[in-house]
Amino acid sequence: MSRGFGEIGVIKQLPESIIAIAGLITQLGDMWFVVLWIIGTYWIVSRDSSITNTPLQDCSYLFALALGTSALTMSLKHIFMLPRPPGATTAMLPAWLPASSKPVYESLVTSDGFGFPSGHALKSTAVYGGAALLFTKRDGQNYLVPAAIVTIVALSRVVLGVHYVVDILTGILLGLLFLVGMNRLTKADPRPAFVVSTLLGLIAVVLSQSYTSVLVVVAGGLGLGSWEYSHR
């Protein structure tokens, strides 16, 4: 039985330009972009002590969150094993794009594998939400930007037809729960955060048996080792 309620039929009527824009927006929730964003954030906050006095600690914690959510997503997808919407793995190249751009376009607007929950929604909520908790001023106004990013990333997944609405809503909820749990368990300390993320990665290795889960374990181990080495 489908998890959708007709949203896929609606998005199939959207103009090609909207699909292309959604393909770009959704990159904000991709691991490659999140990692680059964390690096860029470190470069910025390390030069402005009014934002944080512990830039390396905070950004290391965000990286641990990114790893942990990736591992959690892989595990949950292989536990539920629910398919993506029909057509999620294929895309029609717009006429206004050159034929040579087809591989790149398809990589932006398609997804394969299991579809529940949305990893983009989960990771974006935890990482950008975590940044808001670490860097937001007491007036709370800076929460609007992370909330907007999470919203457009999550919606882009539905617009692309690679997730149902229930997938992204569940991803956002799980991202919030993961962030709250990690904050309470680790107190935003990278050391225990990397331990948790690495353990989640090991669980993902067992459940998914994918090279991506192995990378999470390796990255978590390297992150923990680097943190310990720099704080000897």
N, C-alpha and C positions, 0 to 999 in steps of 0.2 A: 504494500500500500504506500502511495506517495506521501511524503512529508509536506508537500506543497499545497497551496490553496488557490492555484491559478496564476501565481506571479510569473512563472516561466513563460506562459502564453502571452502575458503582457509585455515582458521585456523583449520578446522576439519581434515585436512591432516597433521597437525603438530604432532611430536612425543609426547608420553605421558610425557616424561621427561621435555619438554618445558612447557607443561601445568602445571606440578607440580611446576616448578620454578616460573611461572607467578603467581601461587596461593600464593607463599611466598612473592613475590615482591608486590603484591596488598595489603598486610597487611600494607604497609607503608601509605596507605590512609585510613585505617580503624580507626574509632574513638578511639578504645582502644589503638592503637599504637600511634596515634597523641597525646593523653593525656599523655601517658608515656614519649613520646619524649619531650613534653613541660616541664614535671617535670625534666627530665634529663638535658634539656637545662638550666633550672633555676639553677640546681646544678652546672653546669659548669660555666655559666656566672657570678654567684654570687661570684665566686672565682677568677675572672679575671676582674679587673676594666678597663682593656684596651679594653674590648669588649663592655661594657655598664656600666654606673653609676646607672642605674635604673633597675636592673634585675627583681625585683618583678613586677614592673609596666609593663615592656615589655612582660614578660611571661604571666601575667594576661590578657594582651591585646590579645596575641596569643590564649589563651583559649577562650576568647570572640569571636574571629574570627572562631574558630572551632565550637562553639555552633551556631553562626549565620549562617554559611554555611550549617550546618546540618539541621537547621530549614528551610532555604531557599530551600534546595534540596527537603525536604519532601513536601513543599507547591507546588513547581513547578511540581513535579512528579504527584501530585493529580490534578493539573490544566490541564496538558496535557494528563495524563492517557495513555501514549504510552507504548506498551508491550516491553519486552526484546526480544532478538533473540530466536528462537526456540531452546529448549534444555538447556536454561540457568539455569534451576532448577535441572538438573540431571547431573550426572557424572559417568563415568566408572572407577572403581578402577583399577589402574595399577597392573599388575600381580606381580611386584616386591615389592609391599607393602602388609603387612599382612592384613587379613580380618578385624581384630580388629580396624584398622586405618581408616576404611571407613567413620565413622561419622565425624572425624576430616578432612579428605581429602575433603569430600563433602562441609564442611563448608568453606574450603579455596578456592575452585574453582567454586562454584555455587552461584547464587543470585536469589532472588525472588522479587516480587513486580513490580512496573512500572520501565521503563528503561530510561526515558528521563527527565532531563539530567543526566550525570554521576556525582554522588555525590562524588566519590573518586577523580575525576579530579577537581571538583569544590573546595572541601575542601583542597586538596593538594596544588593547586595553591594559594589559599588565605593564608593558614597557613605558608607553606614553603616560599612563596613569601613575606609574612609579616615578617618572620624571616630575610630574606635577606635584607629587607629595614631597619630593626632595628639594625642588627648586622654587615652588610657588610662594609668593609673598603672602602674608597673613590676610590680606584683603580678599584672597581667593579668586581674583579676576583671571589669573593665568590658567585656571582650570578650564576655561572656555576653549582655549586652543587645543589642548589634548582631547577634550570631549568631541570637538569638531573633527579632528583627525580620525579618531576611532569611528565616528559616525560615517564619514565619507568612505573610509576603507571598507567598513562592513557592508555598506550599501553597494559599493562597487562590485563586491562578490556576487550579489544578487543580480545586478545589472548585466554582468558578464555571463550569467546563467550557469555559474559553477557551484552555486550554493542556493539552498532554499532559505527563506526568511528565518525559519526555526533554527537553522544551522548557525546563522550569525548571532541571533539573540542568545542562543546557548553559549556560543563562544564568548560573547561579551560578559555574560553572567559568570562563566568559569574563570575568565580573566580577572574579574573583580575579586572573586573568591580566592584565586591563587595569589593575587597581590596582597590581600588582607592577611592571608595565612602566612605568606613569606615574611611580611613586615612583623607580624607577631612572633613568629618562630625565630627569625634571624636578627630582628632589630636593624634591618638594612645593613648588616655586616656582611661584606663579600665572602668571608671565610665560610660560615655555615651555609650561605646562599649557594656557593659553588658546590659544596658537599651535597646539598639537596638536589641541585640540578644534575649533578653527575649520577646520583642514585636514580633519579627519574630517567636519565639517559640509559642506564643499565636495564631498567625495566622495559624501556622502549626497544632496546636491542633484542630482548627475549621475545617480546610480543610481535614486533614488526620485522625483525631480522633484516633491516635495511642499512645501507652504508651511511645514510643520513643520521641514523641514531648512533652509529659508531662515532661519527664526527662530533656529535654532541658530547659524548663521553670523553673523547680526546680533548675537546675544547674546554670542557669543565675541569678536567684534570690539569690541563695547562694553566687555566685561569687560577685555580687553587694553588698550584705550584708557584706561579709567578707572584701571587699575592704573599705567600709565605716567605718566598725568597726576598721580596722587597721590604719585608717587615721583620727580618731576623734581628 
